[in-house]
Amino acid sequence: MAATLPPYLSTFSLAGQVALVTGSGRGLGLEIARALAGSGAHVLLNGRTAAPLEAGAADIAAAGGTASVLAFDVSDRAAARAAFARIGREHGRLDVLVQNVGQRNRKPLTELSDDEISTLLDVDLVSGLILSREAARLMLPRGYGRMIAVTSVAGQIARANDAIYTAAKAGLAGMVRALAAEYGPHGLTSNAIAPGFFATETNAAIATDPERGAYFANRTPLRRWGRPEEIAGAAVFLASAAASYVNGHVLVVDGGATILM
């Protein structure tokens, strides 16, 4: 007689949950949104422009999931507060927050103005704290929540002419640990995903360049760029009950790039 296996796959289900994914109009954010919806969550797609979000929601619906559009600029404080208030009114809960917005300005630090530095830090780091605060206000009364920040391997390794992005991503990793300590006693977990070299629309010019594309591919033991959909499993895991005892962790998804000498 065959042994009965524990229903491990059920621990990855997000059925009945509400998830907000920022920066989900394309690229890794959209792939994460698709994966969460495919695992049963109702996904709120966020970005500054409604059109790509509506296209993403339609794509998710066609695949059998549910999604709606919540367009706002994460660096706009008033808009962010209004968005979370709307989530509370319309859904009565927020179970998962995935923060995926980031800007980059690859220039020497001496060529960046004060305003450029402030803008990058505001979008890449400060907005993470603001959104986490607003999400916590919805999660704490229910004693449950999953906060996930998409950082980068750039928070651990550095290249010249990328100081602000690197500093901000390292700051997000620190934020994740701080929130894990602060909200863990209340049933909320806080973790991060640090992607490596992914062939998204943003990186298309580099990934398809024969010389530069090959350079970054060869930086990984797998000798290739990551496919956007390969970020999905990490996101579903951290959002699910399967990761109930994972807190304050940065899950690196980089094909091994950061372990290669």
C-alpha positions in Angstrom: 0.0 0.0 0.0 1.4 3.4 -1.0 2.2 5.8 1.7 0.1 8.9 2.0 2.3 12.0 1.3 1.8 15.2 3.3 0.1 17.9 1.2 3.2 20.0 0.9 2.1 21.7 -2.2 -0.9 23.2 -0.4 1.4 25.3 1.7 2.3 27.2 -1.4 -1.3 28.2 -2.0 -2.2 31.9 -1.8 -5.9 31.3 -2.3 -8.1 34.1 -0.8 -5.1 36.4 -0.3 -4.7 39.9 -1.5 -1.2 40.9 -2.9 0.1 44.3 -4.0 3.1 44.1 -6.4 4.7 47.5 -7.2 6.4 48.0 -10.5 4.4 45.2 -12.0 3.7 46.7 -15.5 6.5 44.6 -17.0 9.6 42.6 -16.3 10.2 40.9 -13.0 7.3 42.7 -11.3 4.8 41.4 -13.9 6.3 37.8 -13.6 5.9 38.0 -9.8 2.3 39.2 -10.2 1.5 36.4 -12.6 3.0 33.8 -10.2 1.1 35.1 -7.2 -2.1 35.1 -9.1 -1.4 31.6 -10.4 -1.1 30.5 -6.8 -4.5 31.9 -6.0 -4.0 35.5 -4.8 -5.9 38.4 -6.1 -3.1 40.7 -7.3 -3.1 44.5 -7.3 -0.9 45.6 -10.2 1.0 48.9 -9.5 2.9 51.3 -11.7 2.7 54.9 -12.7 0.9 54.2 -16.0 -2.4 52.4 -16.2 -2.2 51.0 -19.7 0.5 48.3 -19.2 -1.1 47.4 -15.8 -4.5 46.8 -17.6 -2.8 44.7 -20.2 -1.1 42.7 -17.4 -4.4 42.2 -15.5 -6.1 41.0 -18.7 -3.2 38.5 -19.3 -3.7 37.2 -15.7 -7.4 36.9 -16.1 -6.9 35.0 -19.4 -4.7 32.5 -17.5 -7.5 32.0 -14.9 -6.3 34.4 -12.2 -7.7 37.6 -10.8 -6.0 41.0 -10.8 -6.9 44.7 -10.7 -5.1 47.9 -11.4 -3.8 50.3 -8.7 -1.8 52.9 -10.5 0.2 55.4 -8.4 3.7 56.7 -8.1 5.4 55.0 -5.1 7.4 58.2 -4.4 4.2 60.3 -4.1 3.4 60.2 -0.4 -0.2 61.3 -0.7 -0.9 58.9 -3.5 0.6 56.0 -1.6 -1.5 56.7 1.5 -4.6 57.0 -0.7 -3.8 53.7 -2.4 -3.5 51.8 0.8 -6.7 53.4 2.2 -8.4 52.2 -1.0 -7.0 48.7 -0.4 -8.5 48.7 3.1 -11.9 49.9 1.8 -12.2 47.6 -1.2 -10.5 44.5 0.1 -10.5 44.8 3.9 -7.0 43.2 4.0 -3.5 43.1 2.5 -1.7 39.8 2.9 1.4 40.3 0.7 3.4 43.4 -0.3 6.0 42.9 -3.0 8.1 46.1 -3.6 9.7 46.0 -7.0 10.2 49.6 -8.0 13.7 50.9 -8.7 15.5 53.6 -10.7 19.1 53.7 -11.8 21.4 56.5 -12.9 24.8 55.1 -13.9 27.1 58.0 -13.5 30.1 58.9 -11.4 29.1 60.2 -8.0 30.9 63.5 -8.7 28.5 64.0 -11.7 25.3 63.5 -9.8 23.5 66.6 -8.5 22.0 66.8 -5.0 18.6 66.5 -6.6 19.5 63.5 -8.6 20.9 61.8 -5.5 17.8 62.6 -3.5 15.4 61.4 -6.2 17.2 58.1 -6.5 17.2 57.5 -2.8 13.6 58.6 -2.5 12.4 56.1 -5.1 14.8 53.2 -4.3 14.9 53.3 -0.5 12.7 55.8 1.2 9.5 54.7 -0.7 10.3 51.2 0.6 10.0 52.4 4.2 6.8 54.4 3.5 5.1 51.5 1.7 6.1 49.1 4.4 4.7 51.4 7.0 1.3 51.6 5.2 1.2 47.9 4.6 1.9 47.2 8.2 -1.1 49.3 9.2 -3.3 46.9 7.3 -1.5 43.8 8.3 -1.0 44.3 12.0 -4.7 44.2 13.1 -5.0 40.7 11.5 -1.7 39.5 12.9 -0.5 38.3 9.5 1.5 39.6 6.5 4.3 39.0 4.1 6.5 41.9 3.2 8.9 41.2 0.3 11.4 43.7 -1.1 13.1 43.1 -4.5 16.6 44.3 -3.9 19.6 43.3 -6.1 22.9 41.6 -6.0 24.1 45.2 -6.4 23.3 45.5 -2.7 26.2 43.0 -2.0 28.6 43.6 -4.8 29.5 46.9 -6.5 30.6 48.4 -9.8 31.9 51.8 -10.5 29.5 54.6 -11.4 26.5 53.1 -9.6 26.9 54.3 -6.0 23.4 55.5 -5.2 21.7 52.3 -6.6 24.1 50.1 -4.7 23.7 52.1 -1.5 19.9 52.0 -1.8 19.7 48.3 -2.4 22.0 47.6 0.5 19.7 49.9 2.5 16.6 47.8 1.5 18.4 44.7 2.9 18.9 46.5 6.2 15.2 47.6 6.1 14.1 43.9 5.7 16.1 42.9 8.7 14.8 45.8 10.8 11.2 45.1 9.9 11.7 41.4 10.6 12.7 42.2 14.1 10.0 44.8 14.6 7.0 43.0 13.1 8.0 39.3 13.7 6.4 39.3 17.2 3.1 40.4 15.5 2.9 37.6 12.9 4.4 39.5 10.0 7.5 38.4 8.1 9.9 40.5 6.1 12.2 39.1 3.5 13.9 40.1 0.2 14.7 38.7 -3.2 18.0 39.8 -4.7 18.0 39.1 -8.5 21.2 38.8 -10.5 21.4 39.3 -14.3 17.9 38.9 -15.7 17.1 39.5 -19.4 14.2 41.9 -18.8 13.1 44.7 -21.1 15.3 47.1 -19.0 18.4 45.0 -19.7 17.6 44.1 -23.2 20.3 46.3 -24.8 23.0 44.7 -22.6 21.7 41.1 -22.7 21.6 41.1 -26.5 24.9 42.8 -27.0 27.4 40.1 -28.2 30.2 41.4 -26.0 28.5 42.8 -22.9 25.8 40.1 -22.9 28.4 37.4 -23.0 30.4 39.0 -20.2 27.5 39.0 -17.8 26.4 35.5 -18.8 29.9 34.2 -18.1 29.8 35.8 -14.7 27.4 33.0 -13.6 28.2 29.3 -13.2 25.1 28.6 -15.3 26.7 30.7 -18.2 23.5 32.5 -19.1 21.2 35.3 -18.2 18.2 34.6 -16.0 14.8 34.4 -17.7 12.2 36.8 -16.1 9.9 33.9 -15.1 12.7 32.3 -13.1 12.1 34.9 -10.3 8.5 33.5 -9.8 9.3 30.6 -7.5 11.2 32.7 -5.0 8.3 35.2 -4.7 5.6 32.5 -4.3 7.7 30.7 -1.7 8.3 33.9 0.4 4.7 34.9 0.2 3.3 31.5 1.2 2.9 29.4 4.3 5.9 27.4 3.2 8.1 30.3 4.3 6.4 30.8 7.6 9.7 30.5 9.5 11.8 32.5 7.1 12.2 36.0 8.4 14.8 38.7 7.7 16.4 36.8 4.9 17.7 37.9 1.5 17.1 35.2 -1.0 19.6 35.6 -3.9 18.4 34.4 -7.3 21.4 35.0 -9.5 22.5 31.7 -11.1 25.4 31.7 -8.7 27.0 34.9 -9.8 27.8 36.2 -6.3 29.6 33.0 -5.4 31.9 32.9 -8.4 35.5 34.2 -8.0 
